[in-house]
Each structure stands twice: as structure tokens, then as C-alpha cells.
């Protein structure tokens, strides 16, 4: 097969296994804390270390979080769910098996709609189930395949995980990135996930290349085609961008192999982000190799009624639509203002106190723009919301010009941690009005006769030049609209 023909006739088919750490105070089967701790192996006990005689006790908060996710993705919540043991040997799995769910997951089916390159698509969810997180490995002196030695930290062992298994509905790495971004947004709105926690979202991706002609116009593909394709699993992806980059690399690697007449091996590969490559780990395991059997120490769990009893908050898509209708926002502004729950909550708090259009401008454009420039998130300034509210109030009350508020006060608040009133007083930014503005207008007219002549000759830029001269005299503290009006009155 030539390079051109492989590129034209082969298309990727991708499915995901997304492992999400649920935000609970304690681990899923014991009372150990889930708080991050710099000291390795300090949040452990006989249960999460798998010591003989230790028995697991299910964390109710983890089950509630799973039900919330199930409702958000419109999954079926069964009448009864149960746990199994998944048997495999790895250093970060102290018991020699993982407590997980097999044939009776807490969520079955569901979907999540994504938007990518102007098109909206539904991604099917096969299942979502609860399980315990293994410990974490730290490879010293190299990468996974070149390390001098490996250290194990069991602080993470037993943190509740939700594994979300999608249908093989992705047709490009870009769609995968869009899905992960949307999923993380939903999880944050549900309040069951903290994206700032290290390792809070990890992705395993299964990818095959099939003949493009086998894919329907709506993205559908026959089960027989999937079964005949050799599937490669890429593990240990930890970010949206990393998923897109890893899968783009793997698509290229598999295409190159096929072009050279080599068979794509069904295997598990490790994504090495620092080198930007995937590395072969082992042959892909079959399901039977895990020897699933029921977890005898945890009885079946009745969950049918939980779906009705456990409420979920307004989700991002619904909030976006409400913002457009209630606050008369455009689609782009509404998307910015609902990008995270913290941003949406802050905007609504501002919009309750001041005009919604002023609130939208200050949160979506000014504050988020300055935060993005500094590579900061809204969570980095969450404890200063009242200060930013005060700044918006000063603009609304015309105590300070919008220009000075945006270009001086806001930036010093972010860069130096100062309070808005302190900045305004120290820099003398209080709004100039009355006689002082009138005198500045008179001076600008007297000192710039050429601009006055241009104005009377009909040149539109002349008035803007004169406004600039007045603003310069008043240190930017005059209202530009008032200055413009006074200038026109004097010039006429």
C-alpha cells in the first residue's frame, strides 16, 4: 500500500476508558483520608494495603457521586449492582486484585453530546462503574522502560474511581479532546470531581485503523469490522491535550506500519508524554485473563431508588441556554461564562448586583482575559471575589473610568495583590468631573488649532485626537463620553 493510499483509505476508530477520581473525604472501602499529602504511604491502613483479615466497607458518598454522573449522562441505574474482583499482579496493587464492577455496573448506557469543528455529535457511553484506584508508581532515573528503579506510593490506593467506558464512536483525536473537555465540565458542575488534584483524570484509549469505506456517513461501523481490526490500547494519558497528541501519534505510527507492509500488533502501549511517543508494554490482555469473580466481602447494593432521591444541579448546557435567555447574552459570551461552575456562579452574583451586560463584560472579557494572559484560573482568585465585585461597583457608580479600572486597577490587583480602593487612592484615579474637565477641554482646543481646523473641515479623527489630549491631561480619569460631548459643544 502506498503512503497516499493509506492516508486516503484508512480511518481511525477510537473508544475510551476514562478513570475519574471521585471527590470524597475518605477512600472507597476504608476510612483513610483522600487529601493530597506530600509524604508517601501516610494515608494507608490494613484495608487499602490488602493485609490479611482486613474487610472493605463501601463509602456511601462514592455511590451517590456515581448516581449523579449516571443521571447527568442519562444512563440506566439498575435495581441492583454488585462488585467483583479483577485479578492481576502489579506492584501498585497490594492485594493482587482490584475491587471493581463487572457484569452489573452502577450505570449502563448513556451519552454525551460534543461539539467539534462546528458539528455536534453524540458519543455513546457503554457503561460507568465504581472501583478502587491502585497506588502510584514513580520511575526514578528514567522513563518507564529505562528507569533505574521504581518507587510505590500507596496513598492513592483505594481512592474511589469511576471508570467511564465509551462506545468506539470517535473518528479523530480532536473529537476525543472535545469529549474529555465536556466530560470534565459536567463532572465539575456535579461537584464530584476536582480537576486540580494530580491524577484526577486518566485515560486509556483503544484505537484501530479501518477502511474508511466501512464507516457510515453518520459515523456508524459494523461490529464485524471492529472485531477484525487489531486494537491497540494506549495507557497513562493524563490530559485533554495529551490524549489528542498521543492518539495523533498512534494514528501515524499505525499508518506507517501498514504502509511498510507490517501488521499492527494487538498490544498495550504506554504514552510517554515527555518524549511524545508510545512505548510497547505488553500484549493486550483478554477479559478472561483477569479471572473476574464476585467480591464476597461486599453484598449486592440496591440502588434503584437512589436515582429519584439524589438531585443533580443545573448542568453546563442548560445553564448556557438559560444565560442566553435570561441575561440576553450571545452564544460566545454564554460559553465563556459557563466554562466552569465557579465562573458561572461568580457571574450570577455580579449580575444580581449590577447590570447584566456590565457583569458579562467584566467577567467574560476583562477578568477571564487577564487571568488567561497570566495562565491563571478563576479558582486562583476565588478568595478575592468581593474585591473584584467592589471594582465592578466602582465602575457602575462612575467612581472610576472603565479604562483605568481595566488597565490599571485590575492588572495591579492580579499582579501585586492590592485592593481596588488602595490602588485608586494611591494612583489618584478617582474620576475627574466638573470644572477640571471643562478646563482641560478648553486647554486642548487652545493648544491644538490644527486639530480644530481639521474638525471643522469634516475630518472624523480630529475629535478623537482632542479627546485623547483631554484624557492625557486628566490622567485618564475623565469620562470619555462626557469629554466628547463637551468638546463638540465648545467646537460648535
N, C-alpha and C positions, 0 to 999 in steps of 0.2 A: 504494500500500500504506500503510495507517495505521500509526502508531507501535506500537500494541498488537499488530497482526497481525504486523509484522516481528519484534517481540520474541518472539512466541509461535511463529512458524513457521520462523525461521532458526536454524541451529545452527552453531557453528564446527567446522572440521576443520583440524587443525594437525599439521605434521610439522617435525622439527628437523634442522639440520645443526650439530653441536656440535664445535667446534675445541678440542682439548685439547693443551696443550704438554706433551710428554713430558720427564721429569726425567732428562736425560743430562748428562754433563760437557762434551761438545762438540756442535757443530751436526751436522745430519744428513748433510751432504755435504762438510764440511771440519773442520779441527781448531780452529776458533775457539771460545773459551770461551762457555758459556751463562750464566755467573754474571752477576747483575744488576750494572750499572756506571752510576754517575751521569753519566759523561762520554759524550755521544753519539758514535756512529761510532768507537768504540775497539776493539770486538770484531768486526773485519772483515778480510777478505782477498780476493785476486782471485777466489776461488771464489764466496763469498757476495755479492760485488759484481758478479758476472757479467762480469768482464773477459775480453777475447779470449784464447783459448788455455787458460783455466783449466778443469780437468776435475773433476767430482764423484767422491767416494769414499764409499760408503754406510757409515753408522755402524751397527755390529752391535748396539749396545745399544738403538738405536731399534727395530730389528726384534724383538728379544727382548721389549721392552715391548709392542709391538703384538700379539705372540703371547699374552702373558699376558692382555691385555684380551680377545682372542678367546676364550680358554678360559673366562674369567670370565662372558662373555655367551653362552656355548655356541654360538659361531659356527663355521662351517666354515672350516678352514685349508686352502687349496688346495695341490696338489702344487707349483705354480709360480706366482709372482707377478712382475709387471713394472711399470716406471714409464713415464709419459707426460709430454709437455709440454702444458701448458694455456696457450694464448696469449691474453694480453690486456695492454693498456698502462695502467699506473697508476704514479704517482710512487714508490710504495713497493716496486715490483717491478723491480729494477735490470736483470735480464736481458731483460725484455719477455715472459717466460713463467715459469710456475711448474712445478717438477718435482713431479708428483703421480702418482696411480694412477687408471686409467680403467676398462677392461673386465676387469681381473684384480686386484681388491683383495686385500689380505692376509687380510681377514676378510669372509666373506659370510654373511648371515643372522644369527640370534641373537635374544635377547630379554632384557628386564629387567623384573622384576615390581615394581610400585609399590603403595603404599597411599595412598588419598586419600579423605577423608571417610568412613572406615570400610569402604571397599571396596578389594579387591585386584584389580589388572588387569595383564595382560602387555602390554608395549609392544614391538612388533616392531622389530628392527634390520635395515634393508635391507643395509647394508654398513658397514665401517670400514676406512679406508685411510690410508696414510702419505703425507705431503707436507711441503714446507718452508714455514715461516712467512714472509710478506712482512715488510718493515720496518714501522715505526710512524710515523704522521703526528701532528704536534702543530699544532693550529689556533690561531694567535695572534690575540688581539684580538677573538674572537667564536666563533661556532659553525661547524659545517662549511659552512653556507650563507651565513655573514656574516663569516668571518674576514678580517683584513687580509692575512694571508699564511699559508703553511703550511710547517713545517719537517719534514724527513725524517730519521729516525734508523734506520740500518741495523744496529744492534746485534742487533735481533730477527730480521733476515733470515737464514733458514737454520736457525732453531731447529726441531727436529723436532715436527711436528704429527700428531695422529691425528684425522682427521675422521670422526665417527660420524653416520651418516645414518639416521634412524628412518623407519619407516612412518608414514603420516598417521593415527596411532592416538589422538591426543589430542583430547579433546572439550571441554576447558576450559583456561584459563590456569593454574588451580590444579593440574591434572594435570601440566602442564609443569614447574612449580616442584617438585613432588614427584619427578618423574623426574630433574631435574638434581641435586637433593639426594642421591638414591640413587646416581646415576652417580658423583658426586664422592666419595661414601663408598667405593664399590668401587675407584675409582682410587687413593685414598689407602691403602687396605688392600693393594693390589698393589704399592705403593711406587714407582709410575711417574709420580707427579704431586705437585706442591707447590702447594696452593691459596693460599699466601701470596704467590706470585710474581705481580706485576702482569700482567694479561692472560693468565693461565694457562688460563682457560676462557672462550671466547667463543661466542655462539650466534647463528645465523641461523635465523629461523623462517618457514615458509611457511604462510599462513593463508587459508582460503576460508570463505565462508558458504554453506551449502547448506540446502535444505528439510529440516527436522527429520524429516519423514516418510520421507526417503530413508535414514536411519540405522537399522540394525537394533537390536534390543533389546540385543544384545551389543556394540554399537559398530561393527559392520561397515558398510562402504559400498561400493557398486559402483564399479568402475573408470570406467565411463562417466559417472557422476555427477561424479567427481573431474575428469575431463578437460574437462567442460563448464563447470566453475566457474572463474572468474577468480581466479588465485592471486596474492597479494601477498607479497613477501618482505621481512621486517623484519631489518635487519642491525645489527651492532655492539652486541649485548646482552652485558653482561659480568657478570651476577649472577643468582642464582635469583629474588630479589625483582624485579630489573629485567625479567626475562623475563615474569613474571606481570603486572607493571604495563604493560609495552609491549604485550602481547597483549590485555589487557583494554581498553586504549586503542584498539587497532586493530579489535577487535570492535565497539566503539561507533562508531568512525569509519565502518566499512563499513556498519553497520546504518543510520546516519543518512543515508549517501549513497543507499542503496536506498529508504529511506522518502521521500526527496525526488525519487525517480524518476531518479537518476543511476546510470550504470554504474560498477561498481568496475573500475578500470584494473589490468591486469596489469603490475606495476611493482616496482621495488626501492626500499624506503624506509629511511631512517636513523633509528634510535631516539636521540633527544636526551634523555638522562636528566635533565639539569639543567632542561629545560623541560617534561618529561613528555609529549612529543608525538613522533610520527613525521613525518619530512620526506621528500618525494619526492626521489630521487636520479637515477633514470634508468628507462627502460623495462626490463622484465625480459629478460635475455639468454636466448636459446635455446642448447641444448647445442652445436649446430653452429657457433655463433659463436666458440667457443673453439678451434676447429680442432685438436683433440687429435691428436697423433701420437707414436709411440714415442720414448722417450728413448734415443738411440743410444749415449750415453756410459756407460749403466748396463746391464749384461747382465741377463737374467731371473734371478730368485732362486729357488732350490729351498728350499722351506720345509716340505714335508710332514712331515719327521721332527722338526721343531722342537717341534711340539705335545706330543710324548711326552717330549722331553728337558728342556723348560723347566717347572719346577714353579711352582705359584702357592700363596700362603699361604691360610690359612683365611679365608673371606670373611665380611663382617659378618652376613649372615643365619644362616650356620652357627654362627658364634661366639655369636650371640644365643641360639640354641636350646641350645647347649652350656652357656652360663652358667645358663640356667634349670634345666637338669637337674643339672649338677654342683654348683652353689652354692645351689640351691633358691631362686632369685630369681623375683620376679614379672615379668610382661611389661614393665611400665613401667620397673622398675629395670634389667632387662637391656638395654632400648633405650638408656637413658641411658649405661650402662657400655660400650656398644659404639658410641657415637655417632661416635667416631674411634678409629683404631688406637692412638693414644697413650694415650687414656683407658682402653681395654681392657687394654693392656699394663701400665699403672700399677696398675689394679685387681687384676690377677692377681698382680702382685708383692706387693701388700699382703696379698691373700688367702692367699698361700703362707706368710706370717709370722704372721698373726693370724686370728681367727675371721672366716669369710666374711661373716657378717651385719654385723659391725663394719666390715669393709673396705668393704662395699657402702654402708653409711650414710655413712661419711666421704668416700668418693669421689663417689658419685652425688648425695647431698643436700648435704653441708656444703661440700666443696671446689668442686664444679661450681656450686653455688648462689652461693657468694661470688664466684667468677670471673665468672659471668653478670651479677651485680649490678654488677661493675666493668667490664663489657664487655671481659673478657679471655678468652683461650682457654687450654687446657691447655698448648699449646706455649709460652706466655709464661712458664711456671714449670717447664719441663721440666728445667732445670738445678738445680732445688731439690727434686727428688723425695725425696731422702734426708732432707731436713728435714721434709717432710710425713709421711714414714714414721716418723720419730722422734716426732712429735706423736701419731700413732695409737698408737705403742708406749707413750707415757706414759699415755694413756687406758686401754689394755689392762692395764697394770701398776698402775692405780689410783693413779698418782703425782699426778694432777690430775683434777678433775671434768670430765665431758663439757661441762657448761655453760661453764666457764671456758675449756676448750680451744677450743670453738667460737666463743664470743662475744668472747673477749679475745685468746687466743694466735693463732688462725688469722687473725683480722682484722688484727692488728698485723704478722703475717708478710707478708700481702699488701700492706698499706698502707705499712709502714715498712721492709720488707725484713729485719726482725730474725729471729734464730734462736729456736726454741721454748724451749730451755733458758735463754737470756738473758732472755726475756720472763717466764718463770715465776719466775726468781730475783729479777728487778728488781721485779716486782709482788707478790711474796710469795704466789704462787698454789699453792704446794705443798699437798697435800691435808691437811686437819686431821682428826685421829683421836683416839681415846682420851679422856683426862681433859678435854681442852679442849672436845670436842664435848659430853661429859656435862654439863660446867658450863654450856655455852650452852643446853642443853635445860632445865636446872634454872632458869636465869635467865628464859627465855622463859615458862615455866609460872608463875613467881612474879610476873612483870611484866604478865601478861595474864589476870587472873582471869575476865574476861568470856568470853574465848575458851575457857577451861577449862570454864566453866559451859555454854557452847553445845555443847561436845564431849559432855559428859555428858547433854545434852538430846537428843543424836542428830543434831545438825547437821553434815553431812559436810564443809562448807567450813572448819570450825574447825581441823581438824588441818592443813589446807593453809596456813592463816594462820600457825599456830605453826611449821610447817616453814620458812616464809618468814622468820620472825623469827630462827630459828637460823642460817639461811643468811646473813642480813644480819650477824649478829654475827661469823660466821667468814669474812666476805668472800667467800662463795660457794665456799669451799674444802672444805667438809664434803660427805660423800656423802649425797644426799637420801634414799636408801633407808635408810641407817643412821640418819639423823636421825628419819625417820618411825617406825622400829621402836623407838628409844629413847623417843620421845615417848609412844607408845602404852603401852609398859611402865610409864613413870612415871605416866601418867594413870590407868591401871587399878589 
